[in-house]
Amino acid sequence: MSVPLWFFIACLAVVGIKTLRPPLWLVIVLLTGGYLLADSLFAPAINPFIK
């Protein structure tokens, strides 16, 4: 059975949020910060650390 990566990551996120119960503002800040950082000038600098 083949599951798309985005679906798997979304399921892990839902389970993590239900289990750890972080504040909603923290989830929003992390998602927004990650999105903005991935599309910034710093993306090539952090790319080697992610891989």
N, C-alpha and C positions, 0 to 999 in steps of 0.2 A: 504494500500500500504506500503510495507516494503522497506526502503531505507538503504543501507549500511552506517555505521557510517563514514567510510573514505570519502565517496562521499558527505555526508552532511557537514563534516568539510572542504572539498575542496571547496564546493560551498560558505560556509561562508567566507573562506579565499579570494576567488575571489571577492566577494561583498565588503569585508572590504578593500581590496587593491584598488578597483575601487573607493570606497567612500572616504577613508581617504587619499589616494595617498601618502603613505610613500615612502622615497627613496628606490631604488632597493637594495642598499648595506645594508640597515637596515633589509630588509626582508631576505636577504641571511644570514646575521650574526645571526639573531634570529633563523632561521631554522637550520643552522649549529650548533649553540650553544646548542639548545635544543636537537638535535640528539646526540651530543657528551656528553652532561650532562646526558642523559638518559642511556647511556652505560658506565658510569664511576663509580668510587667508591662512589660518592656522591648520586647515585640513591636511595639507601636505606634511606639515611638521609632526602631527600626531598619528599619521597613517602608519609609519613603521612600528609604533608601539601597539597599535591595535592588531596588526597581523602577527 
